[in-house]
Amino acid sequence: MGRSATLAPFILHFQNMRTTIVLAALAASALAAPRPVPQDVNFADVLSDFAPFTDDLPMGPEYGANKETIPAVTPPTSDIVDNIKTDPATPGKVRRRDVSKRTSGDCAPQQINTGPQFDGTPAEWTALVQNAYPPNNPSTIGPYTKVFDGLIGSVNQMGYLGLTTINSYDLTFCRNKCDTKVGCLGFNLYVERNPSLNPGPGCPNPAPITNYKCTLWGFPFLAGAADNTGQTRTDFKVVIAASVAYVKPYTGSCSANFTVYGSNLYGAINAPKLSGSYPPYQIETYLGRKQYPSDGVSLNFFDPCVCSRACDSQTNYNCRHPPSASSTNPDSEYKKCNYFNVYILSNKGKAQGMVCSLYTNVWDSSYAVNGGDGDDVKVLSSYTFANNRDDPSFYDRTKLTAKPPAPGGCPLN
């Protein structure tokens, strides 16, 4: 369903021998730790944090549109830093826009598609199209894996990156559009029954025209996302048929300071506490999570680099706000973000947003056991990244904290 059901082997890209030693030591530390128990992540809480968002983020093409170009939104680092300052390692808010409804028209002629045309009532048209384009498209196309085929609905979720109307049922064209679109991880090709005139009181049910549409998506999805089955415009019924969709894995990279550690994993990381040699003997490596898009941070595609900047910002925030001295922490040492797990959380097939789970310690792919919750909530596109800076704390997993420096001396300013 658009992602691997098994743990994919992780690939490390080392820039030098020092980085190799660092990551090898971290992997050994993670392997020595106790095994986790699944489902420690409360996905209901994560979903509820996404739920209030109602921003003007398009979740699909406007009805009647033949072409739309939506840029991939890369948030400025300053927005991420400000968001951490005001709300460290907790989710923010964003507002969404659903597919909008069109009002009655003026009977203006609509653009005619030169591709194969089908006639008849909505039911007759659907049967003709489904027969002409049966659900036997290839299971893979290059790096893309088929998510669904032969549905009577198109994808409708966050991460919409644009629409192109073409003159044939052309998978290759749609794939190439995604390949050349920044941030695109998936595409949906479908056939749509549209009116030949803009429906209104003077032409409530005009003759149909057949359009071939390709939409691009910056977040992965499952079959449940294809719930846009059309609409009624005056008396004309817009319907969709022969809908097929594909997604591909993320293959980008972030700054030189973070190295991909695990790729396209089964689920989210579930990290246990580490055993320490001094009180309190149980070391919590989890720093918390950030969710995007969020209040003040717009995001409409899967971008792990946002998490890398959040990880660095969290380290800087913790440095500037160290804990008070205590018997277990007499030097007021603060925790540093050395690793993060980024993934998309979907509900009923639809991406709800991107989650960045921040950690002090690196965990290997065997800890990626949280695949979701029940039949509806699923983890998609789970990746992990390790901070590869030359930091002495990497060499000892019991020393994942640092003493606060003099004012103004915090890292990553």
C-alpha beads as a LAMMPS data file, in Angstrom:
LAMMPS data file: protein, C-alpha beads

413 atoms
412 bonds

1 atom types
1 bond types

-500.0 500.0 xlo xhi
-500.0 500.0 ylo yhi
-500.0 500.0 zlo zhi

Masses

1 110.0

Atoms # bond

1 1 1 0.000 0.000 0.000
2 1 1 2.658 2.519 -0.996
3 1 1 5.331 1.520 1.484
4 1 1 7.445 -1.484 2.355
5 1 1 5.910 -3.922 4.815
6 1 1 9.295 -5.032 6.015
7 1 1 12.292 -3.230 7.423
8 1 1 14.380 -1.860 4.586
9 1 1 18.145 -2.162 5.052
10 1 1 19.553 1.162 6.077
11 1 1 22.343 2.761 4.095
12 1 1 24.931 5.003 5.673
13 1 1 26.738 7.572 3.587
14 1 1 29.963 8.456 5.353
15 1 1 31.861 11.538 4.463
16 1 1 35.006 10.554 6.318
17 1 1 36.477 7.948 8.658
18 1 1 35.583 9.989 11.731
19 1 1 31.897 9.842 10.851
20 1 1 32.195 6.089 10.282
21 1 1 33.572 5.564 13.790
22 1 1 30.901 7.788 15.326
23 1 1 27.951 6.020 13.729
24 1 1 29.386 2.568 14.336
25 1 1 29.754 3.374 18.029
26 1 1 26.190 4.627 18.155
27 1 1 24.859 1.510 16.463
28 1 1 26.695 -0.676 18.961
29 1 1 25.203 1.331 21.820
30 1 1 21.694 0.931 20.436
31 1 1 22.118 -2.805 19.917
32 1 1 23.251 -3.214 23.522
33 1 1 20.085 -1.587 24.859
34 1 1 16.981 -3.596 25.843
35 1 1 14.310 -4.393 23.238
36 1 1 11.283 -2.078 23.160
37 1 1 7.627 -2.931 23.619
38 1 1 5.475 -1.836 20.623
39 1 1 2.772 0.856 20.681
40 1 1 4.314 3.236 23.212
41 1 1 3.581 6.083 20.794
42 1 1 0.129 7.499 21.474
43 1 1 -1.008 8.052 17.900
44 1 1 -4.392 9.313 19.092
45 1 1 -2.610 12.254 20.723
46 1 1 -0.608 12.906 17.566
47 1 1 -3.778 12.899 15.450
48 1 1 -5.614 15.166 17.880
49 1 1 -2.764 17.657 17.646
50 1 1 -3.147 17.727 13.865
51 1 1 -6.963 17.834 14.004
52 1 1 -7.621 21.545 14.769
53 1 1 -5.700 22.796 11.748
54 1 1 -7.850 24.488 9.089
55 1 1 -5.432 26.644 7.094
56 1 1 -5.887 27.523 3.420
57 1 1 -3.734 24.573 2.347
58 1 1 -5.205 23.009 -0.816
59 1 1 -6.141 19.348 -0.460
60 1 1 -6.884 18.788 -4.133
61 1 1 -7.699 20.642 -7.352
62 1 1 -10.569 23.074 -7.601
63 1 1 -13.546 21.562 -9.382
64 1 1 -13.456 22.462 -13.045
65 1 1 -9.746 23.313 -13.004
66 1 1 -7.676 22.116 -15.958
67 1 1 -4.298 23.223 -14.641
68 1 1 -2.929 24.285 -11.266
69 1 1 0.651 24.759 -10.115
70 1 1 1.263 24.637 -6.373
71 1 1 4.852 25.322 -5.224
72 1 1 6.505 23.112 -2.639
73 1 1 6.685 25.287 0.483
74 1 1 10.051 25.141 2.264
75 1 1 9.776 26.963 5.592
76 1 1 12.583 29.383 6.493
77 1 1 14.908 28.238 9.257
78 1 1 13.927 31.328 11.237
79 1 1 10.303 30.121 11.347
80 1 1 11.382 26.724 12.673
81 1 1 13.630 28.321 15.296
82 1 1 10.884 30.713 16.395
83 1 1 8.426 27.825 16.634
84 1 1 10.835 25.885 18.872
85 1 1 11.344 28.944 21.083
86 1 1 7.631 29.418 21.633
87 1 1 6.664 25.742 21.714
88 1 1 9.653 23.420 22.210
89 1 1 9.163 19.780 21.165
90 1 1 5.376 20.042 21.099
91 1 1 2.976 20.364 18.142
92 1 1 1.570 23.592 16.755
93 1 1 -1.435 24.367 14.591
94 1 1 -2.262 24.825 10.918
95 1 1 -5.461 25.370 9.021
96 1 1 -6.597 23.346 6.022
97 1 1 -8.780 23.916 2.986
98 1 1 -10.820 21.077 1.532
99 1 1 -11.781 20.737 -2.134
100 1 1 -14.088 23.698 -2.663
101 1 1 -17.533 23.669 -4.232
102 1 1 -18.340 25.661 -7.341
103 1 1 -21.363 27.902 -7.673
104 1 1 -23.787 28.002 -10.588
105 1 1 -22.241 29.095 -13.859
106 1 1 -23.120 31.118 -16.922
107 1 1 -23.211 28.377 -19.585
108 1 1 -19.792 29.426 -20.883
109 1 1 -18.222 26.761 -23.134
110 1 1 -15.557 24.694 -21.396
111 1 1 -12.250 23.629 -22.906
112 1 1 -12.677 20.533 -25.069
113 1 1 -10.219 17.675 -24.576
114 1 1 -8.856 16.161 -27.790
115 1 1 -8.357 12.742 -26.185
116 1 1 -10.777 9.793 -26.400
117 1 1 -14.305 10.863 -25.447
118 1 1 -17.068 8.885 -23.736
119 1 1 -20.787 9.705 -23.610
120 1 1 -23.838 8.679 -21.646
121 1 1 -25.252 9.072 -18.179
122 1 1 -22.826 9.120 -15.243
123 1 1 -23.275 5.371 -14.736
124 1 1 -22.919 4.614 -18.444
125 1 1 -19.883 6.884 -18.748
126 1 1 -18.217 5.256 -15.750
127 1 1 -18.749 1.758 -17.142
128 1 1 -17.304 2.743 -20.522
129 1 1 -14.206 4.343 -18.991
130 1 1 -13.590 1.496 -16.546
131 1 1 -13.815 -0.957 -19.448
132 1 1 -11.487 1.124 -21.643
133 1 1 -8.867 1.489 -18.895
134 1 1 -9.021 -1.689 -16.765
135 1 1 -7.103 -1.894 -13.463
136 1 1 -4.109 -3.777 -14.838
137 1 1 -1.474 -1.062 -14.659
138 1 1 2.028 -2.246 -13.628
139 1 1 2.676 -2.750 -9.920
140 1 1 5.858 -0.674 -10.156
141 1 1 7.137 2.035 -12.483
142 1 1 10.781 2.758 -11.786
143 1 1 10.999 3.802 -8.115
144 1 1 7.205 4.144 -7.858
145 1 1 4.931 1.522 -6.285
146 1 1 1.249 1.309 -7.157
147 1 1 -1.060 2.271 -4.296
148 1 1 -4.399 1.601 -5.986
149 1 1 -5.883 1.011 -9.438
150 1 1 -9.330 1.196 -11.012
151 1 1 -10.988 3.339 -8.332
152 1 1 -13.827 5.792 -8.941
153 1 1 -12.333 8.552 -6.800
154 1 1 -9.246 10.769 -6.872
155 1 1 -6.796 11.626 -4.094
156 1 1 -7.955 14.383 -1.750
157 1 1 -5.564 15.188 1.111
158 1 1 -2.879 17.614 2.233
159 1 1 0.309 17.899 0.197
160 1 1 -1.361 18.816 -3.102
161 1 1 1.251 20.106 -5.577
162 1 1 -0.716 20.701 -8.749
163 1 1 -2.856 19.441 -11.623
164 1 1 -2.264 18.959 -15.339
165 1 1 -4.988 18.014 -17.825
166 1 1 -3.661 15.844 -20.646
167 1 1 -5.123 14.288 -23.793
168 1 1 -4.705 10.601 -22.998
169 1 1 -4.461 8.070 -20.192
170 1 1 -0.683 8.452 -19.995
171 1 1 1.090 7.047 -16.924
172 1 1 4.525 7.947 -18.263
173 1 1 3.589 11.607 -18.654
174 1 1 2.231 11.746 -15.108
175 1 1 5.295 10.026 -13.691
176 1 1 7.593 12.468 -15.499
177 1 1 5.643 15.404 -14.052
178 1 1 6.275 14.055 -10.556
179 1 1 9.940 13.366 -11.307
180 1 1 10.510 16.998 -12.253
181 1 1 8.419 18.546 -9.468
182 1 1 10.297 19.571 -6.330
183 1 1 8.936 17.684 -3.340
184 1 1 6.736 15.269 -5.315
185 1 1 6.428 11.777 -3.822
186 1 1 3.327 10.537 -5.619
187 1 1 0.916 11.040 -8.504
188 1 1 -2.702 10.213 -9.319
189 1 1 -3.922 9.711 -12.898
190 1 1 -7.668 9.555 -13.461
191 1 1 -10.457 10.216 -15.968
192 1 1 -13.114 12.794 -15.125
193 1 1 -16.576 13.462 -16.554
194 1 1 -16.890 17.235 -16.876
195 1 1 -19.581 19.500 -18.345
196 1 1 -19.134 20.975 -21.810
197 1 1 -20.782 24.193 -20.564
198 1 1 -20.480 25.830 -17.168
199 1 1 -23.744 24.550 -15.612
200 1 1 -26.323 27.125 -14.609
201 1 1 -30.044 27.845 -14.766
202 1 1 -29.929 28.089 -18.574
203 1 1 -27.972 24.825 -19.022
204 1 1 -28.484 22.677 -15.925
205 1 1 -27.244 19.415 -17.453
206 1 1 -25.029 19.999 -20.515
207 1 1 -23.404 17.265 -22.575
208 1 1 -20.318 15.705 -20.977
209 1 1 -16.695 15.929 -22.014
210 1 1 -13.971 13.521 -20.908
211 1 1 -10.803 14.888 -19.321
212 1 1 -7.623 13.051 -18.346
213 1 1 -6.084 14.511 -15.208
214 1 1 -2.783 14.093 -13.388
215 1 1 -2.348 15.398 -9.844
216 1 1 0.934 15.559 -7.901
217 1 1 1.415 15.030 -4.166
218 1 1 4.117 15.932 -1.675
219 1 1 2.953 13.472 0.994
220 1 1 2.438 9.720 0.536
221 1 1 -1.059 8.250 0.748
222 1 1 -3.037 4.999 0.810
223 1 1 -6.170 3.979 -1.096
224 1 1 -8.449 5.636 1.449
225 1 1 -7.262 9.048 0.247
226 1 1 -9.123 8.553 -3.049
227 1 1 -12.461 9.738 -1.679
228 1 1 -13.074 12.629 -4.064
229 1 1 -15.807 11.011 -6.157
230 1 1 -17.021 14.188 -7.854
231 1 1 -19.905 16.556 -7.256
232 1 1 -23.205 17.745 -8.680
233 1 1 -23.093 21.096 -10.454
234 1 1 -26.701 22.212 -10.908
235 1 1 -28.005 18.957 -12.488
236 1 1 -24.714 17.806 -14.022
237 1 1 -22.843 15.057 -12.205
238 1 1 -19.050 15.180 -12.217
239 1 1 -17.737 11.646 -11.745
240 1 1 -14.304 10.011 -11.754
241 1 1 -13.164 6.642 -13.095
242 1 1 -10.043 4.553 -13.828
243 1 1 -8.145 6.261 -11.019
244 1 1 -4.632 4.896 -10.455
245 1 1 -1.914 6.212 -8.138
246 1 1 1.741 5.604 -7.330
247 1 1 4.150 6.742 -4.616
248 1 1 7.942 6.596 -4.350
249 1 1 10.387 6.637 -1.418
250 1 1 12.171 9.788 -0.323
251 1 1 15.722 9.934 -1.690
252 1 1 16.863 13.428 -0.762
253 1 1 19.424 14.567 1.765
254 1 1 19.709 17.272 4.395
255 1 1 22.622 19.353 5.557
256 1 1 26.096 17.868 5.860
257 1 1 25.508 17.662 9.613
258 1 1 22.919 14.861 9.414
259 1 1 23.320 11.451 7.787
260 1 1 20.493 9.157 6.705
261 1 1 20.529 6.265 9.166
262 1 1 17.403 4.239 8.321
263 1 1 15.323 4.448 5.122
264 1 1 11.643 3.687 4.457
265 1 1 11.277 1.775 7.721
266 1 1 8.314 -0.320 8.830
267 1 1 7.188 2.178 11.449
268 1 1 8.120 4.865 13.938
269 1 1 10.970 4.428 16.415
270 1 1 9.998 3.077 19.844
271 1 1 13.031 3.719 22.052
272 1 1 13.383 2.299 25.574
273 1 1 15.244 4.041 28.338
274 1 1 18.960 3.402 28.625
275 1 1 20.515 1.780 31.656
276 1 1 22.838 4.244 33.378
277 1 1 25.712 3.621 35.757
278 1 1 24.618 6.352 38.171
279 1 1 21.280 7.674 39.499
280 1 1 18.592 7.735 38.229
281 1 1 19.901 4.646 36.363
282 1 1 17.258 4.993 33.631
283 1 1 18.162 7.560 30.973
284 1 1 15.363 8.964 28.797
285 1 1 16.670 9.602 25.279
286 1 1 13.372 10.882 23.861
287 1 1 13.196 14.686 23.794
288 1 1 9.679 15.032 22.422
289 1 1 8.122 15.597 19.030
290 1 1 7.334 18.404 16.626
291 1 1 4.574 18.202 14.013
292 1 1 4.368 20.058 10.721
293 1 1 2.764 22.012 9.220
294 1 1 2.296 23.981 12.400
295 1 1 1.508 27.442 13.624
296 1 1 3.909 29.715 11.765
297 1 1 5.576 26.878 9.812
298 1 1 3.955 26.075 6.455
299 1 1 4.780 22.743 4.846
300 1 1 3.101 20.876 1.979
301 1 1 5.624 18.136 1.208
302 1 1 7.726 15.546 3.009
303 1 1 10.889 17.404 4.012
304 1 1 13.116 15.736 6.647
305 1 1 15.382 18.787 6.538
306 1 1 12.729 20.613 8.555
307 1 1 13.317 18.031 11.293
308 1 1 17.087 18.506 11.136
309 1 1 16.659 22.226 11.734
310 1 1 14.179 21.525 14.524
311 1 1 16.667 19.095 16.098
312 1 1 19.418 21.719 16.097
313 1 1 17.019 24.367 17.362
314 1 1 15.933 22.086 20.200
315 1 1 19.575 21.609 21.241
316 1 1 20.082 25.351 21.271
317 1 1 16.855 25.902 23.207
318 1 1 17.841 23.304 25.809
319 1 1 21.255 24.938 26.138
320 1 1 19.659 28.309 26.801
321 1 1 17.141 26.802 29.242
322 1 1 19.105 24.186 31.227
323 1 1 17.387 22.335 34.077
324 1 1 17.948 23.449 37.634
325 1 1 20.722 21.733 39.546
326 1 1 19.625 18.651 41.459
327 1 1 21.108 15.640 43.220
328 1 1 20.939 13.660 39.985
329 1 1 22.109 16.564 37.824
330 1 1 24.371 18.772 39.960
331 1 1 25.903 20.517 36.942
332 1 1 22.561 21.430 35.299
333 1 1 23.520 19.537 32.178
334 1 1 21.163 19.925 29.234
335 1 1 20.173 17.289 26.671
336 1 1 21.293 17.532 23.057
337 1 1 19.385 16.396 19.985
338 1 1 21.625 13.926 18.158
339 1 1 19.065 11.923 16.180
340 1 1 15.553 12.174 14.814
341 1 1 12.850 9.962 13.317
342 1 1 10.678 11.608 10.684
343 1 1 7.496 10.048 9.345
344 1 1 4.066 10.767 7.931
345 1 1 1.073 9.763 10.019
346 1 1 -1.970 8.816 7.959
347 1 1 -5.558 8.309 9.050
348 1 1 -7.914 6.322 6.823
349 1 1 -5.370 6.553 4.021
350 1 1 -4.849 10.316 4.180
351 1 1 -1.642 12.009 5.296
352 1 1 -2.269 14.141 8.376
353 1 1 1.166 15.763 8.506
354 1 1 4.839 15.163 9.240
355 1 1 6.123 14.127 12.669
356 1 1 9.674 14.747 13.926
357 1 1 10.580 12.660 16.987
358 1 1 13.772 13.985 18.591
359 1 1 16.303 11.919 20.561
360 1 1 19.622 12.266 22.336
361 1 1 20.730 8.826 21.165
362 1 1 20.796 6.914 17.875
363 1 1 18.553 3.840 17.554
364 1 1 18.889 1.285 14.778
365 1 1 16.142 0.074 12.458
366 1 1 15.096 -2.799 14.729
367 1 1 13.387 -0.214 16.962
368 1 1 11.098 0.979 14.140
369 1 1 8.211 -1.167 15.378
370 1 1 5.329 1.312 15.701
371 1 1 3.489 0.775 12.427
372 1 1 0.296 2.492 13.498
373 1 1 -2.874 1.851 15.448
374 1 1 -5.577 -0.482 14.120
375 1 1 -6.768 -0.440 10.531
376 1 1 -6.970 3.339 10.123
377 1 1 -3.828 4.923 11.588
378 1 1 -0.630 4.073 9.705
379 1 1 2.972 5.277 9.732
380 1 1 4.297 6.060 6.243
381 1 1 7.726 7.130 4.960
382 1 1 9.612 6.566 8.218
383 1 1 13.274 7.658 8.074
384 1 1 15.950 8.275 10.672
385 1 1 18.864 10.713 10.635
386 1 1 21.950 10.919 12.859
387 1 1 23.876 14.051 13.729
388 1 1 27.386 13.351 12.412
389 1 1 29.218 16.288 13.972
390 1 1 32.441 15.555 15.813
391 1 1 30.950 15.608 19.300
392 1 1 32.631 13.694 22.177
393 1 1 29.238 12.811 23.647
394 1 1 28.655 10.465 20.733
395 1 1 31.308 8.072 21.979
396 1 1 29.620 7.332 25.285
397 1 1 25.881 6.799 25.322
398 1 1 25.734 7.648 29.039
399 1 1 27.057 11.146 28.282
400 1 1 24.379 12.584 26.067
401 1 1 24.218 15.844 27.964
402 1 1 26.485 18.857 28.204
403 1 1 27.226 21.540 30.750
404 1 1 25.716 24.891 29.823
405 1 1 28.355 27.312 28.561
406 1 1 28.700 30.942 29.456
407 1 1 25.862 33.203 28.264
408 1 1 25.948 33.598 24.508
409 1 1 28.057 30.474 24.083
410 1 1 25.304 28.010 23.180
411 1 1 25.806 26.046 19.952
412 1 1 24.014 26.687 16.683
413 1 1 23.241 30.338 17.347

Bonds

1 1 1 2
2 1 2 3
3 1 3 4
4 1 4 5
5 1 5 6
6 1 6 7
7 1 7 8
8 1 8 9
9 1 9 10
10 1 10 11
11 1 11 12
12 1 12 13
13 1 13 14
14 1 14 15
15 1 15 16
16 1 16 17
17 1 17 18
18 1 18 19
19 1 19 20
20 1 20 21
21 1 21 22
22 1 22 23
23 1 23 24
24 1 24 25
25 1 25 26
26 1 26 27
27 1 27 28
28 1 28 29
29 1 29 30
30 1 30 31
31 1 31 32
32 1 32 33
33 1 33 34
34 1 34 35
35 1 35 36
36 1 36 37
37 1 37 38
38 1 38 39
39 1 39 40
40 1 40 41
41 1 41 42
42 1 42 43
43 1 43 44
44 1 44 45
45 1 45 46
46 1 46 47
47 1 47 48
48 1 48 49
49 1 49 50
50 1 50 51
51 1 51 52
52 1 52 53
53 1 53 54
54 1 54 55
55 1 55 56
56 1 56 57
57 1 57 58
58 1 58 59
59 1 59 60
60 1 60 61
61 1 61 62
62 1 62 63
63 1 63 64
64 1 64 65
65 1 65 66
66 1 66 67
67 1 67 68
68 1 68 69
69 1 69 70
70 1 70 71
71 1 71 72
72 1 72 73
73 1 73 74
74 1 74 75
75 1 75 76
76 1 76 77
77 1 77 78
78 1 78 79
79 1 79 80
80 1 80 81
81 1 81 82
82 1 82 83
83 1 83 84
84 1 84 85
85 1 85 86
86 1 86 87
87 1 87 88
88 1 88 89
89 1 89 90
90 1 90 91
91 1 91 92
92 1 92 93
93 1 93 94
94 1 94 95
95 1 95 96
96 1 96 97
97 1 97 98
98 1 98 99
99 1 99 100
100 1 100 101
101 1 101 102
102 1 102 103
103 1 103 104
104 1 104 105
105 1 105 106
106 1 106 107
107 1 107 108
108 1 108 109
109 1 109 110
110 1 110 111
111 1 111 112
112 1 112 113
113 1 113 114
114 1 114 115
115 1 115 116
116 1 116 117
117 1 117 118
118 1 118 119
119 1 119 120
120 1 120 121
121 1 121 122
122 1 122 123
123 1 123 124
124 1 124 125
125 1 125 126
126 1 126 127
127 1 127 128
128 1 128 129
129 1 129 130
130 1 130 131
131 1 131 132
132 1 132 133
133 1 133 134
134 1 134 135
135 1 135 136
136 1 136 137
137 1 137 138
138 1 138 139
139 1 139 140
140 1 140 141
141 1 141 142
142 1 142 143
143 1 143 144
144 1 144 145
145 1 145 146
146 1 146 147
147 1 147 148
148 1 148 149
149 1 149 150
150 1 150 151
151 1 151 152
152 1 152 153
153 1 153 154
154 1 154 155
155 1 155 156
156 1 156 157
157 1 157 158
158 1 158 159
159 1 159 160
160 1 160 161
161 1 161 162
162 1 162 163
163 1 163 164
164 1 164 165
165 1 165 166
166 1 166 167
167 1 167 168
168 1 168 169
169 1 169 170
170 1 170 171
171 1 171 172
172 1 172 173
173 1 173 174
174 1 174 175
175 1 175 176
176 1 176 177
177 1 177 178
178 1 178 179
179 1 179 180
180 1 180 181
181 1 181 182
182 1 182 183
183 1 183 184
184 1 184 185
185 1 185 186
186 1 186 187
187 1 187 188
188 1 188 189
189 1 189 190
190 1 190 191
191 1 191 192
192 1 192 193
193 1 193 194
194 1 194 195
195 1 195 196
196 1 196 197
197 1 197 198
198 1 198 199
199 1 199 200
200 1 200 201
201 1 201 202
202 1 202 203
203 1 203 204
204 1 204 205
205 1 205 206
206 1 206 207
207 1 207 208
208 1 208 209
209 1 209 210
210 1 210 211
211 1 211 212
212 1 212 213
213 1 213 214
214 1 214 215
215 1 215 216
216 1 216 217
217 1 217 218
218 1 218 219
219 1 219 220
220 1 220 221
221 1 221 222
222 1 222 223
223 1 223 224
224 1 224 225
225 1 225 226
226 1 226 227
227 1 227 228
228 1 228 229
229 1 229 230
230 1 230 231
231 1 231 232
232 1 232 233
233 1 233 234
234 1 234 235
235 1 235 236
236 1 236 237
237 1 237 238
238 1 238 239
239 1 239 240
240 1 240 241
241 1 241 242
242 1 242 243
243 1 243 244
244 1 244 245
245 1 245 246
246 1 246 247
247 1 247 248
248 1 248 249
249 1 249 250
250 1 250 251
251 1 251 252
252 1 252 253
253 1 253 254
254 1 254 255
255 1 255 256
256 1 256 257
257 1 257 258
258 1 258 259
259 1 259 260
260 1 260 261
261 1 261 262
262 1 262 263
263 1 263 264
264 1 264 265
265 1 265 266
266 1 266 267
267 1 267 268
268 1 268 269
269 1 269 270
270 1 270 271
271 1 271 272
272 1 272 273
273 1 273 274
274 1 274 275
275 1 275 276
276 1 276 277
277 1 277 278
278 1 278 279
279 1 279 280
280 1 280 281
281 1 281 282
282 1 282 283
283 1 283 284
284 1 284 285
285 1 285 286
286 1 286 287
287 1 287 288
288 1 288 289
289 1 289 290
290 1 290 291
291 1 291 292
292 1 292 293
293 1 293 294
294 1 294 295
295 1 295 296
296 1 296 297
297 1 297 298
298 1 298 299
299 1 299 300
300 1 300 301
301 1 301 302
302 1 302 303
303 1 303 304
304 1 304 305
305 1 305 306
306 1 306 307
307 1 307 308
308 1 308 309
309 1 309 310
310 1 310 311
311 1 311 312
312 1 312 313
313 1 313 314
314 1 314 315
315 1 315 316
316 1 316 317
317 1 317 318
318 1 318 319
319 1 319 320
320 1 320 321
321 1 321 322
322 1 322 323
323 1 323 324
324 1 324 325
325 1 325 326
326 1 326 327
327 1 327 328
328 1 328 329
329 1 329 330
330 1 330 331
331 1 331 332
332 1 332 333
333 1 333 334
334 1 334 335
335 1 335 336
336 1 336 337
337 1 337 338
338 1 338 339
339 1 339 340
340 1 340 341
341 1 341 342
342 1 342 343
343 1 343 344
344 1 344 345
345 1 345 346
346 1 346 347
347 1 347 348
348 1 348 349
349 1 349 350
350 1 350 351
351 1 351 352
352 1 352 353
353 1 353 354
354 1 354 355
355 1 355 356
356 1 356 357
357 1 357 358
358 1 358 359
359 1 359 360
360 1 360 361
361 1 361 362
362 1 362 363
363 1 363 364
364 1 364 365
365 1 365 366
366 1 366 367
367 1 367 368
368 1 368 369
369 1 369 370
370 1 370 371
371 1 371 372
372 1 372 373
373 1 373 374
374 1 374 375
375 1 375 376
376 1 376 377
377 1 377 378
378 1 378 379
379 1 379 380
380 1 380 381
381 1 381 382
382 1 382 383
383 1 383 384
384 1 384 385
385 1 385 386
386 1 386 387
387 1 387 388
388 1 388 389
389 1 389 390
390 1 390 391
391 1 391 392
392 1 392 393
393 1 393 394
394 1 394 395
395 1 395 396
396 1 396 397
397 1 397 398
398 1 398 399
399 1 399 400
400 1 400 401
401 1 401 402
402 1 402 403
403 1 403 404
404 1 404 405
405 1 405 406
406 1 406 407
407 1 407 408
408 1 408 409
409 1 409 410
410 1 410 411
411 1 411 412
412 1 412 413
